[in-house]
Amino acid sequence: MRPDDQEPLLPSGARGRSILRGTRGALLGLAAAVAFAACSSGAPQAAGSIPPDVTGSLAPVSTGTPSAPPSAPPTAALTVAYPLTLTDDEGGTVALAAEPRRIVSLTPATTEIAFALGAGDRVVATTDFDDYPPAATTLPHVATFSGVDVEKIVGLNADLVIAGGNGFNPPEAVARLRSLGIPVLVVYAKDVAGVLADIELVGRAIGEPAAAREMTDRMRAQIDAIAAATAPLDHPRTFYELDATKEIYGPADNSFVAEMVRLAGGDPITTGSTTVFSISLEKLVAADPQVIVLGDANYGTTARDVAARPGWGRMTAVKTGAIRPVNDTVVTRPGPRLVEGLRALALAIHPDATLPPGQ
């Protein structure tokens, strides 16, 4: 990945090289700022390190049995009345006097969420690394990987800013906006369940709770169905390569990416740390991946490149040619296309698998 695609789901350092969505820096950038352009911005941290991600599968991977559907929410949960007060993912209080009409999105994932919920015509500005949907790419830019233009946001008369937490957007910019009276909703999905919760949180904030619940119910059902379809299959040792231009970056223990690999029917090879996304070649060779999934394929990495690397020829995946590209943006961006990413990842791990049809 590269820093512009990921949002707070990958490491900063890796995110910087992977342009959390749309560039190759998401993963490295996530650790630095919280990778994600579909995820990233903020002061870099130590290379290869990121805040710990605690994850939990929606469908138990040991059995593949879909988790029990949540009980139907009270009717009030699917409607909102303003003034409205919400608590965001960092514990901040967000007070909205009326339904937001001028929304600023500071991560690619929240931009996708707003558009998918039918509020695209109310989004007035995004980041310079937003790449989807096409209509969002023409909007004014108020954020880059290096920072947020607070003055420009104020000049746009924004009545809601949706930002990325865990350092994705600089905390000082969030604090400055709030000091100027602009409501800022900070989201940070630590796992797949968190992505669905954030979609619903954004839905409530923008006045589209019913649309958000419909979306998350559909996504949850599809995720559980894919997990159930891959559960009976052999789970090959799988290394998801985030980046290898200098250090080798892959999933940290209990990370979002490791969870996605499990749900897709793989046994994830992780770094051995919840905070470090870099792994040594010696450790990777010892783990002996049976499948290598190239999350950095979007940035030009090929199976031939991997096979030609010194020392990599000892791995089973290289010997058998099980090195497969995937669209990292949809796999790691915490938004509406996550199911598409899980399906792509499952087919990268199990090319002959029969998966339930998409909806």
C-alpha positions as CSV (number, residue, x, y, z in Angstrom):
1,M,0.0,0.0,0.0
2,R,1.0,3.5,-0.1
3,P,0.0,6.4,2.1
4,D,-2.9,7.8,0.3
5,D,-5.2,4.9,0.3
6,Q,-5.4,3.7,3.8
7,E,-6.9,5.4,6.6
8,P,-6.3,4.5,10.1
9,L,-6.0,0.8,9.4
10,L,-2.3,0.5,8.6
11,P,1.0,1.7,9.8
12,S,2.3,5.2,9.3
13,G,5.6,4.5,7.9
14,A,4.3,2.0,5.5
15,R,1.5,4.3,4.7
16,G,3.8,6.9,3.6
17,R,5.1,4.7,0.9
18,S,1.7,3.4,0.1
19,I,-0.4,6.5,-0.3
20,L,-3.3,5.4,1.6
21,R,-5.4,5.1,-1.5
22,G,-4.3,6.2,-4.7
23,T,-0.7,6.0,-4.0
24,R,1.7,3.6,-2.7
25,G,2.0,4.9,0.8
26,A,-0.9,3.8,2.8
27,L,0.7,1.3,5.0
28,L,3.8,3.1,5.7
29,G,1.9,6.3,6.1
30,L,-0.5,4.8,8.5
31,A,2.1,4.2,10.9
32,A,3.5,7.6,10.5
33,A,0.3,9.5,10.6
34,V,-2.0,6.6,10.5
35,A,-1.5,5.5,7.2
36,F,-4.3,6.0,5.4
37,A,-5.3,7.7,2.5
38,A,-7.7,5.8,2.1
39,C,-5.7,6.9,4.8
40,S,-3.0,9.3,6.0
41,S,-1.6,12.5,7.5
42,G,0.3,13.5,10.5
43,A,3.7,13.4,12.1
44,P,5.6,10.3,11.3
45,Q,6.5,7.8,13.9
46,A,9.3,5.3,14.0
47,A,9.6,3.4,10.8
48,G,7.7,0.2,10.9
49,S,5.7,1.0,14.0
50,I,2.1,1.9,14.4
51,P,-0.5,2.1,17.1
52,P,-1.8,-1.4,18.1
53,D,-4.9,-2.6,16.2
54,V,-7.1,-4.9,18.2
55,T,-9.3,-6.9,15.8
56,G,-12.1,-9.4,15.9
57,S,-13.7,-11.3,13.0
58,L,-17.3,-11.0,12.2
59,A,-17.4,-14.7,11.4
60,P,-15.4,-17.0,13.7
61,V,-12.6,-18.3,11.4
62,S,-12.3,-21.5,13.3
63,T,-15.7,-22.7,12.2
64,G,-16.7,-20.3,9.5
65,T,-20.0,-19.9,11.2
66,P,-21.5,-16.5,10.6
67,S,-21.9,-14.5,13.8
68,A,-25.4,-14.0,15.1
69,P,-27.1,-11.0,13.5
70,P,-27.5,-8.1,15.9
71,S,-30.9,-7.6,17.4
72,A,-33.0,-5.1,15.5
73,P,-32.2,-1.6,16.7
74,P,-34.9,0.6,18.2
75,T,-36.7,2.8,15.7
76,A,-35.0,5.9,17.2
77,A,-31.6,4.5,16.1
78,L,-32.7,4.9,12.5
79,T,-33.8,8.4,12.7
80,V,-32.1,11.5,14.0
81,A,-33.3,14.8,15.3
82,Y,-31.3,18.0,15.5
83,P,-29.8,19.5,17.6
84,L,-27.8,16.2,17.9
85,T,-24.8,15.3,20.1
86,L,-22.6,12.4,19.2
87,T,-19.4,10.8,20.7
88,D,-16.7,10.1,18.1
89,D,-14.1,7.3,18.1
90,E,-11.7,9.3,20.2
91,G,-14.3,10.2,22.8
92,G,-14.8,13.7,21.5
93,T,-18.2,15.3,21.8
94,V,-19.7,16.5,18.5
95,A,-22.6,18.9,18.7
96,L,-24.6,19.5,15.5
97,A,-27.2,22.3,15.5
98,A,-28.8,21.1,12.3
99,E,-28.3,18.5,9.5
100,P,-25.0,19.3,8.0
101,R,-25.2,20.9,4.6
102,R,-21.5,21.7,4.0
103,I,-19.4,18.6,4.8
104,V,-15.6,18.5,4.6
105,S,-14.1,15.0,4.5
106,L,-10.4,14.6,5.5
107,T,-9.9,10.9,4.5
108,P,-10.7,9.0,1.3
109,A,-12.7,6.4,3.2
110,T,-15.1,9.0,4.8
111,T,-15.5,10.6,1.4
112,E,-16.6,7.3,0.0
113,I,-18.9,6.7,2.9
114,A,-20.6,10.2,2.5
115,F,-21.1,9.6,-1.2
116,A,-22.3,6.1,-0.8
117,L,-24.9,7.3,1.7
118,G,-26.3,9.8,-0.8
119,A,-24.7,12.9,0.7
120,G,-22.2,13.5,-2.0
121,D,-23.9,16.7,-3.1
122,R,-23.2,18.1,0.4
123,V,-19.5,17.4,0.4
124,V,-17.7,20.6,-0.3
125,A,-14.1,19.7,0.0
126,T,-11.8,16.6,0.4
127,T,-8.1,15.8,0.3
128,D,-5.7,15.8,-2.6
129,F,-5.4,12.0,-2.3
130,D,-9.1,11.2,-2.7
131,D,-9.6,9.0,-5.8
132,Y,-13.1,7.6,-5.5
133,P,-15.9,8.1,-6.5
134,P,-15.0,10.1,-9.6
135,A,-17.3,13.0,-8.6
136,A,-15.2,13.5,-5.4
137,T,-11.9,14.0,-7.3
138,T,-13.0,17.4,-8.7
139,L,-13.8,18.9,-5.3
140,P,-11.5,21.5,-3.6
141,H,-8.7,20.0,-1.6
142,V,-8.2,21.1,2.0
143,A,-5.7,18.4,3.2
144,T,-2.6,16.7,2.0
145,F,-0.4,14.1,3.7
146,S,1.5,16.9,5.4
147,G,-1.4,18.8,6.9
148,V,-4.8,20.4,6.9
149,D,-5.7,23.9,5.6
150,V,-7.8,25.1,8.5
151,E,-8.3,28.6,7.0
152,K,-9.7,27.2,3.8
153,I,-12.1,25.0,5.7
154,V,-13.3,28.0,7.6
155,G,-13.7,29.9,4.4
156,L,-15.9,27.1,3.0
157,N,-18.4,27.6,5.9
158,A,-18.1,24.0,6.8
159,D,-20.7,22.8,9.3
160,L,-19.2,19.3,9.7
161,V,-15.7,18.1,9.3
162,I,-15.1,14.3,9.3
163,A,-11.5,13.5,10.2
164,G,-9.3,10.4,10.6
165,G,-8.1,9.5,14.1
166,N,-5.0,8.0,15.5
167,G,-2.9,10.7,13.9
168,F,-4.3,10.3,10.4
169,N,-5.1,14.0,10.4
170,P,-3.0,16.2,12.7
171,P,-4.7,16.4,16.2
172,E,-3.7,20.1,16.3
173,A,-5.7,20.8,13.2
174,V,-8.7,19.0,14.7
175,A,-8.3,21.1,17.9
176,R,-8.0,24.3,15.9
177,L,-11.1,23.6,14.0
178,R,-13.1,22.9,17.1
179,S,-11.8,26.0,18.8
180,L,-13.3,28.0,15.8
181,G,-16.7,26.4,16.5
182,I,-16.6,23.9,13.6
183,P,-17.9,20.4,14.6
184,V,-15.3,17.7,13.9
185,L,-16.2,14.0,14.0
186,V,-13.1,11.8,14.3
187,V,-13.3,8.2,13.2
188,Y,-10.8,5.4,13.6
189,A,-11.7,1.8,12.7
190,K,-9.4,-0.6,14.4
191,D,-11.0,-3.7,12.8
192,V,-13.7,-4.8,10.4
193,A,-16.4,-4.3,12.9
194,G,-15.1,-0.8,13.5
195,V,-15.5,0.0,9.8
196,L,-19.2,-0.9,10.0
197,A,-19.6,1.1,13.2
198,D,-18.0,4.1,11.6
199,I,-20.3,3.9,8.6
200,E,-23.2,4.0,11.0
201,L,-21.7,6.9,13.0
202,V,-21.1,9.0,9.9
203,G,-24.7,8.1,8.8
204,R,-26.1,9.5,12.1
205,A,-24.0,12.6,11.8
206,I,-25.1,13.5,8.3
207,G,-28.7,12.6,8.8
208,E,-28.7,9.2,6.9
209,P,-28.9,6.6,9.7
210,A,-31.3,4.3,7.8
211,A,-29.2,4.3,4.7
212,A,-26.1,3.6,6.8
213,R,-27.8,0.7,8.7
214,E,-29.0,-0.8,5.4
215,M,-25.4,-0.6,4.0
216,T,-23.8,-2.2,7.1
217,D,-26.4,-5.0,7.3
218,R,-25.7,-5.8,3.7
219,M,-21.9,-5.6,4.2
220,R,-22.0,-7.7,7.3
221,A,-24.0,-10.5,5.6
222,Q,-21.6,-10.6,2.7
223,I,-18.5,-10.6,4.9
224,D,-19.9,-13.5,6.9
225,A,-20.9,-15.4,3.8
226,I,-17.4,-15.1,2.3
227,A,-15.9,-16.2,5.6
228,A,-18.2,-19.1,5.8
229,A,-17.3,-20.1,2.2
230,T,-13.6,-20.1,2.8
231,A,-13.7,-21.7,6.3
232,P,-13.8,-25.3,5.1
233,L,-10.9,-24.8,2.7
234,D,-7.2,-25.3,3.7
235,H,-5.9,-22.1,5.1
236,P,-2.4,-21.6,3.5
237,R,0.2,-19.6,5.3
238,T,-0.3,-16.2,3.6
239,F,1.9,-13.2,3.6
240,Y,0.2,-9.9,2.6
241,E,3.0,-7.7,1.3
242,L,2.3,-4.1,2.0
243,D,5.7,-2.8,0.8
244,A,9.2,-4.1,0.2
245,T,11.0,-1.2,-1.4
246,K,13.4,-0.9,1.5
247,E,12.2,-2.9,4.6
248,I,9.6,-5.7,4.2
249,Y,6.2,-4.6,5.5
250,G,3.4,-7.0,6.3
251,P,0.5,-7.3,8.8
252,A,1.2,-6.8,12.5
253,D,-0.3,-9.2,15.0
254,N,-4.0,-8.7,15.5
255,S,-4.1,-6.0,12.8
256,F,-6.8,-5.1,10.4
257,V,-4.9,-6.7,7.5
258,A,-4.4,-9.9,9.4
259,E,-8.1,-10.1,10.1
260,M,-8.9,-9.6,6.5
261,V,-6.5,-12.5,5.5
262,R,-8.2,-14.8,8.1
263,L,-11.7,-13.9,6.9
264,A,-10.5,-14.5,3.3
265,G,-9.4,-18.1,4.1
266,G,-5.7,-17.6,4.9
267,D,-3.4,-18.2,7.8
268,P,-1.7,-14.7,8.1
269,I,2.0,-14.5,8.6
270,T,2.5,-11.5,10.9
271,T,5.4,-9.6,12.2
272,G,5.3,-10.9,15.8
273,S,4.3,-7.5,17.2
274,T,1.1,-5.6,17.5
275,T,2.9,-2.3,16.8
276,V,5.5,-3.1,14.2
277,F,4.7,-3.8,10.6
278,S,8.2,-4.6,9.4
279,I,9.5,-8.1,9.2
280,S,13.0,-9.4,8.6
281,L,13.7,-11.6,5.5
282,E,15.0,-14.3,7.8
283,K,11.8,-14.4,9.8
284,L,9.7,-14.4,6.6
285,V,11.7,-17.3,5.1
286,A,11.3,-19.2,8.4
287,A,7.6,-18.7,8.2
288,D,7.6,-20.0,4.7
289,P,4.5,-18.5,3.1
290,Q,2.6,-20.8,0.8
291,V,0.9,-17.7,-0.8
292,I,2.2,-14.2,-1.2
293,V,-0.4,-11.6,-1.9
294,L,1.0,-8.4,-3.4
295,G,-0.8,-5.5,-1.8
296,D,1.8,-3.3,-3.5
297,A,0.9,-4.6,-7.0
298,N,-0.9,-1.3,-7.6
299,Y,2.5,0.4,-7.3
300,G,4.2,-1.8,-9.9
301,T,5.4,-4.8,-7.9
302,T,5.1,-8.0,-9.8
303,A,5.5,-11.7,-9.1
304,R,8.6,-11.7,-11.3
305,D,10.1,-8.9,-9.1
306,V,9.4,-11.0,-6.0
307,A,11.0,-14.2,-7.5
308,A,14.1,-12.3,-8.4
309,R,14.8,-11.0,-4.9
310,P,17.8,-12.5,-3.2
311,G,16.8,-15.1,-0.6
312,W,13.1,-15.2,-1.6
313,G,13.5,-18.3,-3.8
314,R,13.5,-20.5,-0.7
315,M,9.9,-19.8,0.1
316,T,7.2,-22.2,-1.0
317,A,5.1,-19.5,-2.6
318,V,7.9,-18.5,-4.8
319,K,8.8,-22.1,-5.8
320,T,5.1,-22.8,-6.7
321,G,4.4,-19.4,-8.3
322,A,1.7,-18.6,-5.8
323,I,2.4,-14.9,-5.8
324,R,-0.8,-13.0,-6.6
325,P,-1.6,-9.3,-7.0
326,V,-4.6,-7.7,-5.4
327,N,-6.1,-4.2,-5.4
328,D,-4.9,-3.0,-2.0
329,T,-7.1,0.1,-2.1
330,V,-10.3,-1.9,-1.7
331,V,-8.7,-4.5,0.7
332,T,-7.5,-2.0,3.2
333,R,-9.6,1.2,2.9
334,P,-12.1,1.3,5.7
335,G,-15.2,2.1,3.7
336,P,-18.1,0.8,1.6
337,R,-16.0,-1.2,-0.8
338,L,-14.5,-3.4,1.9
339,V,-16.6,-6.4,0.8
340,E,-15.2,-6.0,-2.7
341,G,-11.7,-6.1,-1.1
342,L,-12.4,-9.2,0.9
343,R,-13.8,-11.0,-2.1
344,A,-10.7,-10.1,-4.1
345,L,-8.4,-11.2,-1.3
346,A,-10.2,-14.5,-0.9
347,L,-9.8,-15.2,-4.6
348,A,-6.1,-14.3,-4.4
349,I,-5.6,-16.9,-1.7
350,H,-8.0,-19.4,-3.2
351,P,-8.2,-18.8,-7.0
352,D,-10.6,-21.7,-7.5
353,A,-12.9,-21.0,-4.6
354,T,-16.6,-20.7,-5.2
355,L,-17.8,-17.6,-3.4
356,P,-21.4,-16.4,-2.8
357,P,-22.5,-13.8,-5.5
358,G,-22.0,-10.2,-4.6
359,Q,-25.1,-8.0,-4.0
